Amino acid sequence: MIAFVAFIVTMAVVINSKNSELISEDYYIKEKNFNQDYDAQQRAADHQNPIKVENHPNGIFFRNTSSLHIQLVDVTFIRMNDGRSDFSVKNHDIRTWIHKQKLAKGNYEIQLRYQVNNEPYMQVTTWYFK
């Protein structure tokens, strides 16, 4: 019985010491923006997601494949299972690239936010960096 209680207490201490990203303090703020993000993603999908992600030996390059006038993009790299490796690049010129030294190896979710005619657009894509 003492061993069982010691096990339960040890598990409680271990679980509480881990940083959990499942609970967000700003949950309601994020929920409020969900519909706006959904509409922005739908606008991008209606134009066949005009920004394509291309791999190059020195990094990652973004290319506009449509006739939409896209100049500045906010790019967010979200590393799966490692929130410490997440980073954002604000007002990124669509014709430049992100150097591979900024990236850790692994799976990323890349969020691209931009505006066309004062309408917000958003693309989300997954990308694997080797």
Secondary structure, DSSP 8 states (H G I E B T S, - for coil): -HHHHHHHHHHHHHHHHS--SSS-TTHHHHHHHHHHHHHHHHHHHHTT--EEEEEETTEEEEEE-SSS---EEEEEEEETT-GGG-EEEEEEETTSEEEGGG--SEEEEEEEEEEETTEEEEEEEEEEE-
